[in-house]
Amino acid sequence: MNRSKIVAIITGAISILLAIAYLLLVQLLDFRGEMQPAPVSQLSVVSCQLSVVSGSCQW
């Protein structure tokens, strides 16, 4: 076998492994159930934490 064939086989194997890992990750994340939105009281805390840099956070 020449070098280009070996590189093609290795690249294909890596591609298949990445695809399987992606599918397993999606199944794992989907298994957790339906996503629930954050409570409104928590949203203000998060937005305040994100705006600390700009100094526009008001409690």
N, C-alpha and C positions, 0 to 999 in steps of 0.2 A: 504494500500500500504506500502511496506517496503521501507527502506531508499535507497537501491540501485536502485529501480525503479524510485524514485523521482529524484535522482541524474542523472539518464540516461535521463529523460524527460527534466530536466533543461539544461543539456549539449546539448541535441538535439535542444532545442529552441534557445540557445545562438548561436549554429552553424548555424542555419537557419537565424537568425538575422544578423550575420556577413556576410553570403553569400549574402543576399539582400543588405546590406550596400556596399559591394564590387561591386556588379553589378551596383548600383546607382552611385558610384564613377567613375567607368569605363565609364558609359554612360555620366556623366557630363564632364569628361575629353575629351571624344570623340566628344562631342557636340561643343567644342571650335573650331574645324576645323583642317585643316592640319597644322602640325608643320613646321615652316619656320626656316632655319638655321640662326644663328646670322650673321650680317654683318662682313666682314673681318676686318674692322677697329675696331670693338668691340672685336674681338677675341684676338687681341694683348694686349688690356687693361686687359682682363680677365686673360690671361696667365701670364701677368706681375704681377697682383695682387696675383696670386697663387704662384709665385716664389719669393715673397718678403722674405719669410722665409730663402730661400737658398742664397739670395743676388745675384741672377743671372739676375735680371731684368735690361734691358737696354732700354732707350727711344730712 
